[in-house]
Amino acid sequence: MFKSALSVTALLIGCSIALAQERGSAQDQQACSRDVSRHCRKVMDKGDDVVRQCLLQHRSKLTDACQKVLKDHGQ
């Protein structure tokens, strides 16, 4: 029983970490929130990947902080 609970806990932690890496940390999201509102408002409800693509299309107009987030995530 203990092993089973431990396995489930490890699985949940792994999934949480993977999701956080995909979406970015709260700090990453904060750094780009103004840019998303300014340049990508129309696609905000289309999902993270669409918003990321929008930010990349407007890269030259983004704040330095958001550009750093994109660079740190390999974009």
Phi, psi and omega in degrees: 000315180297318179298320180296315179295321178295319179296317179295317179299315179298320179296315180296319178296317178299317179294320179297318179296316180298318180294318180296322179292322181292316183275340185093158180288171176299324178294320178298314181296321178297319182297330183254356186300319179294320179294321177297314179298322184283315190252340188231023182305322184293339183246010183301330182267009183266356179109161185300320183295320179294319178296317179300316179298321178297315179299319179296323178293333181252020188310318184294342181261355186282157175294158179301321181297317180289321176300322178295319178300313179299316179296317180297335179261018174078023181253000000 
